[in-house]
Amino acid sequence: MTIYQQGQINATAQVVPDLFVQVIPPSQATLNGVPSNLLGICGTAQWGPVGAVTPISSMSDYAQAHGATQNRKYDMGTAAAIAVQQGANNIRCTRVSDGTDLAATATIQTTGLTLTAKYTGTLGNQIQATVGTGSAANSYKITIALPGFTPEVFDNIVGTGNAFWVNAAAAINNGNSSLRGKSDLVVAAAGALAAMPVAASVTLSGGTDGAGTITGSVLVGTDGLSRKGMYAWRGAGLSVGMLADCDDSTTWATQQAFGLAEGVYMIATGPAGDTIGDGTTTGAAYVKKNLGIDSYAIKILFGDWVYWLDSVNSVTRLVSPQAFCAGLLANINRASSGLNKAVQGVVGTQRSYANKKYSQAELTILGQAGLDLICNPVPGGSYFGMRFGRNTSSDQSVHGDNYTRMTNYLAASFNAGMGIYVGELQAQSEQDTLRPKVKATIDNFLLGMKLPTAASPNGMIDDYNTKCDLGNNPVARIAAGYLQADVSVRYLSVVENFIINLQGGQNVEIVRTNTTAQ
């Protein structure tokens, strides 16, 4: 007896009588939705790889990967801390540098052992290496320590003369036991010293962050084989992305194009203290219009920057509004808009500090221009929140946050799960079994989104319709190797204008009925 997977048995080739068991997978394929809470943040840091994508869920994760929050513009830790305050817990961090970043170094006993921090950055300047007596006879141990990290102890290193230093470097670079792997903090190189070690401690120095001359182009980065900045996010499956404190309007078009290509909702910002202007010849609205930014793929926040309490550095700082918005959008239901949603951690904005509220005329200019902002009050009350919940599109049917996030989610989910049908066989007759399977897979996925849940009583979508039959798959197209499914999805509507008709007076007639309201 032999067990086969479906399609492995060649019935015409069987000569010897036997039993064959063929395992057939379920006929109904399941389509799983992709995560919609992935937030990408690109900025500077004092530790970690440059141009890589590092996942974190909390600020303790961030500290291990990139060090502490820094009191400076373009700091990735600042944006991550604010996003976490909004509930974001699935963040992808990408560190950038202006090219001047250096790794900290130190030498033990002049030419004995040179230690270089694993990453560039000022955090490496806190690494300390200590040489001491080992646990075994005639052995030594080297301890690599960094505040906030578990000390790395390389014990029982032996050797005579220069051989000791060679063995020490090998232990640090490769590990010296099943429990003690290679160092996550430093890289070691043995020198030519022949003398044996003496008890001593050294602290690494010379590490720099490369954060002195950050520009919009540095944050955008480079594409190609060696990707940096924003382009490191290609294929990462992000839902929302932001370039920390990038107030360079010349990057907006590039961010817009990237958002469209990768299905990422890019959150951009104008410069701190920006002016609204008249909307036609001056101010933020004019700049946006003049640059031709008009797409559901990018949200631009007006440059009314936010005062935020930085508890790590014990100072109230002026920071970009991006992370408040991006963190909120990454956390809420993908069918929802940021409109009227409260953001956390706001001490004030530049406008509120100046005791100025937005007039209806000013909000009209910003709204017509496709710009969003954080302000107080919002329609829900006297709290800081997002005022419009819109992207930059001038098309009313697609200008909501909900359109961007839901469209990107559906497209990414179909892209991730429907490829299983490529390479399958399709018949030209009405008895074909493939097209019904395709339709059933999509229908079941969308039905699950339509059904109410405790978290979303109205479900995630309003209604849907799918078509995958001979009506949209003509015989000539089937013969050419094509299969087409047409999917229509109606999203839930976001209430932007709420009208209450009030009729009051002493002579108003009140008529009550027993009918059930719908």
N, C-alpha and C positions, 0 to 999 in steps of 0.2 A: 504494500500500500504506500502511495506517495501523495503528499499534500501539495497542491498547487494554488497559486493566486490566479484570479480571473485573467484569462487571456494567455496563460502559459502553456496550456495543453494543445498540442497539435494532434487532433483526432485522427487525421489521415496517416500519421506516422507511427501509430501504435500497432505493433505486431504481436507482442506477448500479452495474453489475457491477464488482466490485473484490475485492481480497484484504484480509482483515481478520485480524490476528494478535491474539489475546486472551491476555494473561499471567495465568495462574492460579496463585495462591500454593499452597504445600504444603497438602494436605488435612488433615494432622495438625498442629494448633496446639501450640505448646510453652509450658508454664507454667514460668516461672522464679521461684525462691524469692526473697523479699526479703532484704536484709542483716539479719543478726540480731546484729550486733556494734556497733550504734549506741548510744552512751552519752551521755545528756544530763546536763549539770552546770549548775546555776543558782547564782550567787553574786556576790560583789563583785569588782571589779578596779580597777586604776589606769589603765585605758585601754580604748578600744573602744566600740562602740555599746551603748546601753542598750536591752534588750528585743528584740534581734536574735539570730538563731541563727548562730553562727560555727563552721565546721568546722575542727578541728585534728587532726593525727596524732601530734604530738610536742610536747615542751615548748619547742622552738625556734619551732614554729608558734604556740604560746600566747604566747610573749614578743613576737612580732611583732603579734599580734592584741590582746593584753590587758595586756602588760607583765610585770613580775616577780611571783613568788610573794610574798605579803605575810604577815607574822607577825601574823595577827589571825583572829578567828572569822569565819565565813561567807566566807572567801576562796576564790574559784573556782580560783585557781592552785594552792593547796594540794591541793584535791581532784583536780585534773587530774594533778598530779605523782604522787600516790599511785596513781591509776588506771593511769597509764602504767607504773608499777612492776609492776602486775599483768598487764601485757601489752595493755591497752586501746590501740587505735591508730585509732579512728574515733569521735571525740568531738565533740559539739555543745555549745558553750559559750554561755550566755546571761547577760549581765551585768545586775545589778540595782543600784538606787540608792535611797537614802532621800529623794531629791528635792533634796538640798543640794549635789549635784555641780556643779562649775563648770569651764569651760574656761580654760586658761592663756592669757594675752594679753601682748603687748608692742607698743610703738610705736617705729618708726624715725624719728629726727629729729622728734620731737614731733608734728607734724601731717602727716608725710610718708606713712607707711604703717603701718596697724594690722594686726598678725598675731594671729589667734585659733586656738588648737589645734583640729584637726578634731574631736577628741573631748574630753569632760570627763575629769578625772582628774589625779592628781599626776604621771604620767609626762610630761605636757605641760610641766611646770616645768623639764624638762631640754632642751627644744628651744632651739636657738640659731640666730639669723639673722645672717648676715654680708654686708655690702655691700662689694664690691671692684671693681677695674677689669676690664672685659670683655675677651674675646678680640679683638673687632673694634675698629677705631679709634672713639674717641668713644662707647664703649658701657660699660655696667656689668653686673655679674652679682650675683645674690643667691643665697647658699647657705643652705639650710635643713638643719640637722643634728640628729640625735638619736642618742645612743649605742645601738649595736646595730642601727641602721638604715643603709641606704645613703644618703649625703648627696644631697640634691636640689639640682642646680645649674641655675639659670635664667640663661643667658648671653646676651650681646649685646642687652641691653635698652637702647633709645635713647629720646630725647625731650628736649624743652627745657621747663624750668619744671615746672609741675604735670603736663604731659603725660607726663613721665617716670614719675611716681608712678602715674598711671592705667595706663600701659603695664606697669609692674612688677606691679600688682595683677592685670591681665589675664593676664600670663605665669604667675603663681603659681596662679591659679584655673583657667586653661584650658590651660596648657602653651604653650610657645613654639617647639616644633619637633616633627618626627615622632618624635624620640628622647626628647624631654623632655615628658611629659604633665603634667597638673595635679598639684599637690602632694597627697600622701597624709598630710601632717602638719599643715598649716595652711590657713586661709582668710584671704585678704588683702582689705583695704579701703583705697582711696586717700583721703588727706586733702586739705586745701586748700593745702598747702605749694607755693610757687613756686620755692624754692631748689633747686639741684641737689644730689645726694647727696654725702656724704663717706664715706670708708672708716670703718666702725664695725661693732661686733657688739652684739647685744642678746640677752638670755635671757628667755624667756617665764616668767611667774609667775602665781600666783593660782589654779592648778588644784587642785581638790579631788575626792575620790573619791565622796563621798556615802555613806560606809560607817559613819557614826557611830551611827546608830540603826536598824540593820537588825532587822526582826522577822519572824516566820513569815508574816505577811500580806504583807509586801513580797516575800518569796521566792515565795510562791504567785502573787502578781501579780494582774493584772486581765485579764478576757476581753473579747471584743467586737472592734470594729474596730481599736483600738489595743491590742494585746496586750503584756503585760509579764510578767516572771517565768516561772513554769512554763507559763502559757498560751501563751507564744510558741512552745512545742513542738507546738502543734496541727498535724497534717499533716506533721510532720517525719520520721515513720517510725522513731521511737526504739524500741529494744528494752528498755533499762534507763534509769531516770532517778533523779536525786537532787537535793534542795535542800540545798546544802552547809551542814552543821552545824545544820540546822533541828531543834531539839529541842523544838519547841512541839507538844505532843500535840493541841492543838485543830485543827491542820492535817491530821491524819491522815485524817479522813473525806473532806476535799476532795482529798487526794492519791489516796485509794482510788478515788473517783469518776472522777478524771481518768485513772487507770491503766486502769480498766474501759472508759472511752469511747475512749481512744486506743490501747489495746493495749500500754501501757508498764508494765514491772515497776518500781514505785516502791520505792525503798530509803529507809526512814525510820529515825529513831533516837530513843531516849530521852535525857534530860539526863545530862551527865557526873556520875558518882558516884551514880547512881540506886540504889535499894534494891529487892531482890527481893520482900520482904514475905512474907506468908503465902499469897498467891495469892487470897485471898477478900475481905479487907477493907483491906489496905494493899499498897503497893509497885507495881512496874511491871506485874505481871500484873493487878492489880485495876484500874489506870488503863486498860489496854487493853480489858479486859472492860467496864468502865463506859462507855467511849466507843462500844461496839458495833462495834469493828473486827473483821471476820471475812470476809476475802476473799482470793482467790488473787492479786489485783492488787497487793498491797502486802506488803512484808517490813518488819518492825520489829525493829531491833537493840536489845538491852538496853543501857542506858547505862553500859557499862564501856568508857570511852573509851581511845584508844590513844596511846602515846608514840611519836613519829615524828621521825626526824632530818631537819630542814629544812636541806639543804645550801646552799641559796641564802642563808638568813639565819644560818647557822652556829649553830643552836640546836635542842635537842630539845624538841619541843612536844607538848602534849596535843591531839589532834584526834579528830574523830568517826570511828567505825568504818565509816561509810557507803562511803567511796571504796574501801577495801580490798575490800569485798564487791561493790560495783557494778562496779569494774574487773575483778574476777575473773569475775563472771557474764557480762560483755560479751565476755570473751575465750574462755571455754571453750565446748565443744560445747553447742548448745542443747538436746540431749537429756539433758545431764548436770545433776547437782545440785551445789551448793556444799558439800554435806556432806563433811567430812574433807579438803577441799582446802586446801592451804597458801596463806597470804597472805604477801606479801613486804614487807619494810621495817618490820616491827613491832619496836620496841625493847622494848616491854612494854605491859601494860595497867594500868589503875588497880588491879585486883585482884592482878596478878602483882607489881607494885611493892610492894604491901602484904604480899607473900609468902602470899597466900591462894588456895587452890584451891577450885573449885566442888565442893560435896558432891553426892552423887547426889540427895539430897532437893531441893537448890536447882535442879539441872538438870531435875528432874521438874516442878517448879513452872513453870519457864520454858517447857519443852517443851509442857506441857499448855495453857499460855496462848497458844501460837502465837508465841512470841518466839524470835529467833535471837541468836547472839552470837559474838564472836571470843574464843577462849581457848586456853590451853596447859596440859595436853596435850589432844589430840583422839584418837579411836580409832586413828588411824594412827601415833601416836607423840608424842614431845615436841617439837612445833612449834606455832606459832600458826596456827589455821585456823578455818573455820566449823564450829560444833558440831552444827547440826541440818539446814541446807540446806532450810529450810521457809519458806513464806509464812505469813500470819496466819489462813488458813482452818482451821476446826475439822473440816472434812470430810477424812478420811484419804485419800480417793481423789484429792484435788486439792491437798493441802497441800505438795507438793514444788516446789522451784525448777524442776525439769524440766517439771512440768505447766504452770506459768505461761508459761515461755519457749517451749515447743513449741506450746502452744495459740495463743498470740499470733502465733507465726511462721506457723503454718498458716493462721490466719484472715487475716493480712495478705497472705500470698501469694495466697490465693484472691481476696481483695478487689482485689489489684493486677492479676491476670492474667486473671480469668474474665469481666470485663466485655465482652470482645470478642464474646460471644454475645448480648448485649442488642441487639435490633433485627434479629436473624436470623429467618428463616422456619422455622416448625415445623409439620409435618404431623400430623394426628390418627391416621394409619394406622401400622401396624407397619413400613412401608417408609420411615418418616421417617429422614433422614440426619443431622439435627442432634443428636439425643439420643446416638447412638453416638459422635459427634465429641466431645461434652462429656465423656462417660464416658472416652473414650480419653485426653483431655488430662489429666484428673485421675489416671487410672490410671498413666500414664507418669511423672507427677510423683512420685507416692507410691512407685512401683516404684524409682525412683532413690534415694529416701530409705531404702528397705528393703535395698537391695543393700549388701554390705560394701565398705569402702574401707580403705586402709592406715591412715588416721587413725582409723577407726571400724569395727573388724572385725565388730561386730554391726549395722552400719548405723545409721540414725538413728531408725527406728521398728521395732516388732516385726512388725506385720501391718496389713492394711487391707482394706476392702471398699467398693465404690461401687455405686450403683444409680441409673440414669437411663433409665427406659423407661416403657411405658404402665402398669406396675404402680404407680409413684408419680407418674404424670402422667395422671390421668383426663381423658377427652375434655372434660368441662365446664371443667376448669382450663386446659387448652390453649386452648380457645375464649376464655377470659377473659384470655389473654395471659401465662399463667404457665409457667415451666419450673423443675422442681425436680430437684436432685441430692442424694442422701443419701450422706454420706461417714462411714464409721466407721474410726477409726485407733486401734490399740492401741500405746501407748507402751512403750518399754523400761522395765523395772522397776529402780528404784534400791535397792540393798541397804542397808537401814537396820539390820537385825538379823542378825548372822551367828552361827549356833550350831554349835559343834564338840562332838560327842559323843566323849568320851575314855574308853576302858576300859583300865585298866592293872593289872598284877599279875603275880605269878610263875606263876599257873596260867591265865593268859588264853590261849585257843587261837587261833592265827593260821592262817587259811585263805586261801590265795591262789588266785585263778582267772585264767584267761587271757582272760576276756572284756574287750572294749574298753569303757571307761567312757564314758557318755553325758553 
